[in-house]
Amino acid sequence: MIPVSVITGFLGAGKTTLLRQVLRDPRWADSAVIVNEYGEVPLDHDLIAASEDAFVSVSTGCLCCVVRSDLIETLLDLARRRAAGEVQPYARVLIETSGLADPAPILHALMTDERVAATHSLASVVTLADAVHGTSTLARHPEAQRQAMLADRILLTKSDLATDTAALQAALQALNPAAPQRAATHGAVEPEWLFTQGRLPDFLEASARHSAGVASIAITREAPIPALALTLWMQGLAEHAGARLLRLKGLVALAEAPEKPVVVHAIQHMVHPLEWLDGWPTADHRSRLVLIGEGIPRHLPARLLAAIEEEVLDSQPPDRG
Ligand SMILES: Nc1nc2c(ncn2[C@@H]2O[C@H](COP(=O)(O)OP(=O)(O)OP(=O)(O)O)[C@@H](O)[C@H]2O)c(=O)[nH]1
């Protein structure tokens, strides 16, 4: 599986600057980069290509669907060339989205295209917020809010230019209480923090909080969950919450193999195929699920899970139950 990370953030937030900095690190230079720009002139492409020895493919377009299909085809074409030995065997793909993009359709496309899912896994969504303009951008642009809501990690850029980032940090925290935040200047941040898979505990340990309509709801379970119950629960949630479910993430001990947790990952109602880890990343072996949603009744997810679990356990043959 080739890990894919998505770098998003409003226009001018510093995405290209970050990418250039990351690619300068010899350990991260073996990344393929896809830049998704609006407009006719692929400027970022040149900026990155001029400075670094990495592959850059550009897809341009204005409509989400155009961008989306271009992006998928670009990704698949890269993978084909990688498999054929036509390009270096890059270790990961970093996608820079357009500053105006709501990342949800892009994440959907990545997670639901079967050809992509067969060879790629979504490692992280990194959102950049400009310390100078971030607060007003968030207030004015729904795309910027969506970018913050869907982040796994939030990087505050241009902290050298702003003396007080407390208001921006609070606004981001309100939109996405689960995403850890860090400040950086000119993209100087450890790439591991941004792009390494398995940082789920950060996300999961954040406390559940309410904000204007958006809430983070956490479920923690001591006992392993039967695989069937988990599947039915996710289906039930998708039916009940639909598009109001913005993000679901979890690390779950399945009753069938509790020593190997599965990573549960969904964006809105699209569920990513389950991914098994070789072992637990920390000493905490409880199942933990976090949902970020708009207007989902706080107790609905936990109650639904409990009801389905009971149903599944009851229906098991006595010798197994
Ligand atoms: N002072 C300062 N300037 C920065 C920092 N990060 C980025 N910049 C500058 O901000 C401007 C925009 O940065 P880019 O990296 O092009 O931003 P982007 O998000 O790729 O922009 P778009 O592709 O247009 O959305 C450039 O002039 C950068 O040099 C920072 O941490 N500090």
The ligand as a Tripos MOL2 file, in Angstrom:
@<TRIPOS>MOLECULE
LIG
   32    34     1     0     0
SMALL
NO_CHARGES

@<TRIPOS>ATOM
      1 N1          6.8710   35.0410    6.6460 N.pl3     1 LIG1
      2 C1          6.4280   33.8700    6.2470 C.ar      1 LIG1
      3 N2          6.0130   33.6970    4.9730 N.ar      1 LIG1
      4 C2          5.5700   32.4870    4.5980 C.ar      1 LIG1
      5 C3          5.5300   31.3810    5.4920 C.ar      1 LIG1
      6 N3          5.0220   30.3090    4.8290 N.ar      1 LIG1
      7 C4          4.7650   30.7390    3.5650 C.ar      1 LIG1
      8 N4          5.0950   32.0380    3.4210 N.ar      1 LIG1
      9 C5          4.9310   32.8800    2.2300 C.3       1 LIG1
     10 O1          3.5550   32.9610    1.9060 O.3       1 LIG1
     11 C6          3.3690   33.0640    0.5170 C.3       1 LIG1
     12 C7          2.4060   31.9780    0.0420 C.3       1 LIG1
     13 O2          3.0230   30.7340    0.2770 O.3       1 LIG1
     14 P1          2.7240   29.4520   -0.6160 P.3       1 LIG1
     15 O3          3.5560   28.3650   -0.0650 O.co2     1 LIG1
     16 O4          2.8450   29.7710   -2.0540 O.co2     1 LIG1
     17 O5          1.2010   29.2360   -0.2740 O.3       1 LIG1
     18 P2          0.1860   28.1840   -0.9390 P.3       1 LIG1
     19 O6         -0.6980   27.7520    0.1620 O.co2     1 LIG1
     20 O7          0.9290   27.1450   -1.6770 O.co2     1 LIG1
     21 O8         -0.5710   29.1380   -1.9350 O.3       1 LIG1
     22 P3         -1.6960   28.7240   -3.0620 P.3       1 LIG1
     23 O9         -1.1000   27.6130   -3.8570 O.co2     1 LIG1
     24 O10        -1.8830   29.9710   -3.8250 O.co2     1 LIG1
     25 O11        -2.9190   28.3670   -2.3220 O.co2     1 LIG1
     26 C8          4.7630   32.9240   -0.0910 C.3       1 LIG1
     27 O12         5.2220   34.2060   -0.3420 O.3       1 LIG1
     28 C9          5.5770   32.2730    1.0070 C.3       1 LIG1
     29 O13         6.9440   32.6100    0.9370 O.3       1 LIG1
     30 C10         5.9830   31.6010    6.8590 C.ar      1 LIG1
     31 O14         5.9470   30.7060    7.7200 O.2       1 LIG1
     32 N5          6.4070   32.8610    7.1440 N.ar      1 LIG1
@<TRIPOS>BOND
     1     1     2 1
     2     2     3 ar
     3     2    32 ar
     4     3     4 ar
     5     4     5 ar
     6     4     8 ar
     7     5     6 ar
     8     5    30 ar
     9     6     7 ar
    10     7     8 ar
    11     8     9 1
    12     9    10 1
    13     9    28 1
    14    10    11 1
    15    11    12 1
    16    11    26 1
    17    12    13 1
    18    13    14 1
    19    14    15 2
    20    14    16 1
    21    14    17 1
    22    17    18 1
    23    18    19 2
    24    18    20 1
    25    18    21 1
    26    21    22 1
    27    22    23 2
    28    22    24 1
    29    22    25 1
    30    26    27 1
    31    26    28 1
    32    28    29 1
    33    30    31 2
    34    30    32 ar
@<TRIPOS>SUBSTRUCTURE
     1 LIG1         1 GROUP 0 **** ****
